[in-house]
Amino acid sequence: MNEIKRNIPNFITSLNLLFGCIAIVFVFQNRVSDASWMIVYAAVADFFDGMAARLLKVHSPIGKELDSLADVVSFGVAPGMIIFHLIGTHPFDWIGLIVPVFAAIRLAKFNIDTRQTYYFIGLPSPASGLLIAAFPLILQHDSYWRSIYLSNITFTIWFFAGLAIICSGMMVSEMKLFSLKMKDLSWANNKTRYSFLIISLACFIVLSYTSIPIIMLLYVILSLLSKKSFDPPAAV
């Protein structure tokens, strides 16, 4: 029973990896929107594997390494392939492949950086992956952006090349970003987190998938304005 309990988080992490692999297959099959949904599912699994480990109190070095390896695939390789596909057969199509390279660097730094216990330094790879995954969904559901994508090849190339460069740079930057892990449920200690979640929900209700880039920008802005979010929990 203890062996099963210990491996529950690893099983959930393996689902993260599986969804990332399926996302890559969907890109090759020209099912880019389906690939985006697989990245979303991978992000959900990535959230719950950590939660399961905390609830069951079964942290392990293997689980930490497995989580990083899964994240490289789901939030590095899969989003990189999406950008590769969206740019199309143009000289800049390779630029999307820098995303998995920088995701791997970011995750390697995270594993040895003791500063990132209560906050992040650099954009987390799941946030980067979700930002990139949002664009196929926006193009599928928003006729305005779809018309620009289909009619303006130059805009498309430079936009998605820029997205790959920005996401890659932010993942390895020294910028502090708050974590959604809460010290307690009080408003006083979590004003930034609650504000972010409330505004994000309102944006998504109004703008649907188009809200995701706005939510990511809000995340960065609130992190730059917040100081208390980076304080460690008070000793009990």
Secondary structure, 3 states (H helix, E strand, C coil): CHHHHHHHHHHHHHHHHHHHHHHHHHHHCCCHHHHHHHHHHHHHHHHHHHHHHHHHCCCCHHHHHHHHHHHHHHHHHHHHHHHHHHHCCCCCHHHHHHHHHHHHHHHHHHHHCHHHHCEEECCCHHHHHHHHHHHHHHHHHCHHHHHHHHHCHHHHHHHHHHHHHHHHHHHCCCCEEECCCCCCCCCCCCHHHHHHHHHHHHHHHHHHHHHHHHHHHHHHHHHHHCCHHHCCCCCC
